[in-house]
């Protein structure tokens, strides 16, 4: 299983640096189908999850929201019919932090658990 799931999120502090390209390249293979995209010149970790209808996408988005509240780290979630796109990044570092990778792995686990 993905070891990111078992890591503990650490609150980023003002002045912390975002992950380097090398650090991102090392972590990204642990997250199948996640990709790094630039939004307003800030890297985001994104993945789209497919569902049979809008209601199931909304249920999943609420599960991700509960995870986000628990960790006090909140993604952008775009819900449409049969789809929930999740985007993690860390505002404080203006880029990607290890927490984003940890929570992406946990997002995958939520999806897996919901569909088994």
Secondary structure, DSSP 8 states (H G I E B T S, - for coil): --GGGGS------TT-----HHHHHHHHTTSTT-EEEEETTEEEEEEEEE-SSHHHHHHHHHHHHHHHHHHT---EEEEETTEEEEEE-BTTTTB--HHHHHHHHHHHHHHHHHT-
